[in-house]
Amino acid sequence: MSSFYTRATILLTVFVFLSGASAHADSFSFSGSATFGGDIADFFIFGPTLHLYSAAPGAPADLLFTCQAGTRCEIPAFSISAFASYPNSPGNFSGGTVNGVTAYALTGSIDFSPSFFFAPAHPNGQFTGTGHVTFSGYLQGFVFLPLGCETSGNCESLGPQVFDIFLSGSGTVTTTGVFLGEGTNGFFQVNYDFNSSPTPVPEPSSLLLFGSGLAGLAGWCLKRTKLTRP
């Protein structure tokens, strides 16, 4: 008998805990684009609760990689670093918002995995190759000092960090090849399109329904024990 009441107490405790939980879905779903090469290194990320950007010179302007016509063409991994804004131009090169918090300069990077595609055996002028990529990134957002100077144009130095965020997901990379002669193709720029979907988490209503089921199970066990008790 005591063992039954122990089990019922545990079930009811779980019910109370679950019905009072405040679980929620990940809010950082987003999509974005990025470019690396041709003296460009930028990214733009948009989502319901975040907007991040970095756009400035910084990538190599010359050849990024080559591959042979008619072969599996390897696209190397590339890292796109955020270009921090200058004190006299806050928000000009990078910045954004996360959950309503605004930054006027970003640091960190977004790192894209290697990829591949099959280059045509006999390229006729330019051709395009597309592959699948994954990525991860860690970005930090900052304001400038004196605090609030971003609207006055009198900023003197980089101020405190106001957010940091880890990003990951998958997408596609596209690059345009140029025939260099002797069966060699050259590539000077890569373009990324990517996204990340939130991981579903039960909402409070679902948890309440589950908890109610546990409470019903406890009641059924109690009734069954009364009927079978000598």
C-alpha positions as CSV (number, residue, x, y, z in Angstrom):
1,M,0.0,0.0,0.0
2,S,2.8,2.4,0.9
3,S,4.5,1.7,-2.4
4,F,1.4,2.7,-4.3
5,Y,1.1,6.0,-2.5
6,T,4.8,6.6,-3.2
7,R,4.3,6.1,-6.9
8,A,1.2,8.3,-6.9
9,T,3.0,11.1,-5.1
10,I,5.8,11.0,-7.7
11,L,3.3,11.1,-10.6
12,L,1.5,14.1,-9.1
13,T,4.8,15.9,-8.4
14,V,5.8,15.4,-12.0
15,F,2.3,16.8,-13.1
16,V,2.7,19.9,-11.0
17,F,6.2,20.5,-12.3
18,L,5.3,20.1,-15.9
19,S,2.1,22.1,-15.8
20,G,4.1,25.0,-14.3
21,A,7.0,24.9,-16.7
22,S,7.7,27.8,-19.0
23,A,9.2,26.0,-22.0
24,H,9.4,27.9,-25.2
25,A,10.7,27.4,-28.8
26,D,14.1,28.7,-29.8
27,S,13.5,32.2,-31.0
28,F,16.7,32.5,-33.1
29,S,15.5,31.2,-36.5
30,F,17.0,33.1,-39.3
31,S,18.2,33.2,-42.9
32,G,21.1,35.0,-44.4
33,S,23.6,35.5,-47.2
34,A,27.4,36.0,-47.4
35,T,30.1,36.7,-49.9
36,F,33.8,36.0,-49.8
37,G,36.3,36.9,-52.5
38,G,36.9,39.7,-55.0
39,D,37.9,42.0,-52.1
40,I,34.5,41.4,-50.4
41,A,33.8,39.8,-47.1
42,D,30.3,40.4,-45.9
43,F,27.3,38.7,-44.3
44,F,23.7,39.7,-43.7
45,I,21.4,37.8,-41.3
46,F,17.7,38.3,-40.7
47,G,15.3,36.6,-38.3
48,P,12.2,37.4,-36.2
49,T,14.4,38.6,-33.2
50,L,17.7,39.3,-34.8
51,H,19.3,41.4,-37.6
52,L,23.1,41.2,-38.0
53,Y,25.3,42.6,-40.7
54,S,28.9,43.2,-41.6
55,A,30.0,44.7,-44.9
56,A,33.5,45.9,-45.7
57,P,36.6,45.1,-47.8
58,G,38.7,42.4,-46.5
59,A,38.7,39.2,-48.6
60,P,41.4,38.4,-51.2
61,A,40.9,40.1,-54.6
62,D,42.9,37.4,-56.4
63,L,42.4,33.7,-57.1
64,L,40.8,31.7,-54.3
65,F,41.2,28.2,-55.7
66,T,41.4,26.1,-58.9
67,C,40.2,22.7,-60.1
68,Q,40.5,20.6,-63.2
69,A,37.7,20.4,-65.8
70,G,35.7,17.2,-65.5
71,T,36.7,16.4,-61.9
72,R,35.3,16.7,-58.4
73,C,35.9,20.3,-57.6
74,E,36.7,21.1,-54.0
75,I,35.5,24.4,-52.5
76,P,37.7,25.1,-49.5
77,A,36.4,26.2,-46.1
78,F,36.2,29.9,-45.6
79,S,35.9,32.1,-42.5
80,I,34.2,35.5,-42.8
81,S,35.2,37.8,-40.0
82,A,33.0,40.7,-38.8
83,F,34.5,44.1,-39.7
84,A,34.2,46.2,-36.5
85,S,32.9,49.8,-37.0
86,Y,35.2,52.7,-36.3
87,P,34.4,55.1,-33.4
88,N,33.8,57.9,-35.9
89,S,31.4,55.7,-37.9
90,P,29.5,53.6,-35.4
91,G,27.3,51.1,-37.2
92,N,28.8,51.9,-40.6
93,F,30.6,48.6,-41.1
94,S,28.8,46.2,-38.8
95,G,26.1,46.0,-36.1
96,G,22.6,44.8,-35.6
97,T,20.0,43.8,-33.0
98,V,19.4,40.7,-30.9
99,N,16.1,40.5,-29.0
100,G,15.8,44.3,-29.2
101,V,19.3,45.0,-28.0
102,T,21.3,47.1,-30.5
103,A,25.0,47.0,-31.2
104,Y,27.0,49.4,-33.4
105,A,30.0,47.1,-34.0
106,L,30.5,43.3,-34.3
107,T,33.5,41.1,-33.7
108,G,33.8,37.4,-34.3
109,S,33.3,35.3,-37.4
110,I,31.1,32.9,-39.4
111,D,32.9,29.7,-40.5
112,F,31.7,27.8,-43.5
113,S,32.6,24.1,-44.1
114,P,34.3,22.8,-47.3
115,S,32.1,21.7,-50.1
116,F,32.3,20.3,-53.6
117,F,30.7,20.0,-57.1
118,F,31.6,18.4,-60.4
119,A,33.1,20.8,-62.9
120,P,32.1,20.3,-66.5
121,A,34.5,18.4,-68.7
122,H,34.5,21.0,-71.5
123,P,33.6,24.4,-70.0
124,N,32.4,27.0,-72.4
125,G,33.2,30.3,-70.9
126,Q,32.0,30.8,-67.4
127,F,30.0,28.2,-65.5
128,T,28.5,27.9,-62.0
129,G,29.0,25.3,-59.4
130,T,26.9,24.8,-56.3
131,G,27.4,22.6,-53.2
132,H,26.0,22.0,-49.7
133,V,27.7,23.7,-46.7
134,T,27.3,23.8,-42.9
135,F,28.4,26.8,-40.8
136,S,28.9,28.0,-37.3
137,G,29.7,31.4,-35.9
138,Y,30.2,33.3,-32.7
139,L,29.5,37.1,-32.8
140,Q,29.8,39.7,-30.1
141,G,28.0,43.1,-30.2
142,F,29.4,46.3,-28.8
143,V,28.3,49.9,-28.2
144,F,30.6,52.9,-28.1
145,L,31.8,55.4,-25.4
146,P,30.6,57.7,-24.1
147,L,27.3,55.8,-23.9
148,G,24.7,57.0,-26.3
149,C,27.2,58.8,-28.5
150,E,26.1,56.8,-31.6
151,T,23.3,59.3,-32.3
152,S,25.5,62.3,-31.8
153,G,28.6,61.3,-33.9
154,N,30.9,62.1,-31.0
155,C,32.1,58.5,-30.1
156,E,35.6,58.2,-28.8
157,S,36.2,54.5,-28.2
158,L,34.6,51.0,-28.3
159,G,32.5,50.5,-25.3
160,P,31.0,47.5,-23.4
161,Q,29.7,44.3,-25.0
162,V,25.9,44.2,-25.1
163,F,25.3,40.7,-26.5
164,D,27.0,37.6,-27.8
165,I,25.3,34.9,-29.9
166,F,26.2,31.5,-31.3
167,L,24.8,30.7,-34.8
168,S,24.8,27.5,-36.8
169,G,22.9,25.9,-39.7
170,S,23.3,24.9,-43.3
171,G,22.8,26.2,-46.8
172,T,24.4,26.3,-50.3
173,V,27.5,27.8,-51.7
174,T,27.7,29.0,-55.3
175,T,30.8,29.9,-57.2
176,T,31.5,30.9,-60.8
177,G,34.4,29.3,-62.7
178,V,36.6,30.9,-65.3
179,F,38.5,28.7,-67.8
180,L,42.2,29.5,-67.3
181,G,43.5,27.2,-70.0
182,E,45.0,23.7,-70.1
183,G,42.0,22.2,-68.4
184,T,42.2,24.5,-65.3
185,N,39.3,26.4,-63.9
186,G,39.8,29.4,-61.6
187,F,37.5,30.8,-58.9
188,F,37.6,34.2,-57.4
189,Q,34.5,34.5,-55.3
190,V,32.0,32.3,-53.4
191,N,28.4,33.2,-52.4
192,Y,26.5,31.6,-49.5
193,D,22.8,31.3,-48.8
194,F,21.9,29.8,-45.5
195,N,19.4,29.4,-42.8
196,S,18.7,27.8,-39.4
197,S,15.4,26.5,-38.1
198,P,14.5,26.5,-34.4
199,T,14.4,23.2,-32.4
200,P,10.8,22.6,-31.5
201,V,10.1,22.5,-27.7
202,P,6.7,21.6,-26.1
203,E,4.6,24.7,-25.4
204,P,3.0,25.1,-21.9
205,S,-0.4,23.9,-23.2
206,S,1.2,20.6,-24.4
207,L,3.0,20.2,-21.1
208,L,-0.3,20.7,-19.3
209,L,-2.0,18.1,-21.4
210,F,0.8,15.7,-20.7
211,G,0.6,16.4,-17.0
212,S,-3.1,15.9,-16.9
213,G,-2.6,12.5,-18.4
214,L,-0.2,11.6,-15.6
215,A,-2.7,12.8,-13.0
216,G,-5.4,10.7,-14.6
217,L,-3.0,7.7,-14.5
218,A,-2.5,8.2,-10.8
219,G,-6.2,8.3,-10.2
220,W,-6.8,5.1,-12.1
221,C,-4.1,3.4,-10.1
222,L,-5.7,4.5,-6.8
223,K,-9.1,3.3,-7.9
224,R,-7.7,0.0,-9.0
225,T,-5.9,-0.5,-5.7
226,K,-9.2,0.2,-3.7
227,L,-11.0,-2.4,-5.8
228,T,-8.4,-5.1,-5.3
229,R,-7.6,-4.4,-1.7
230,P,-8.8,-7.2,0.6
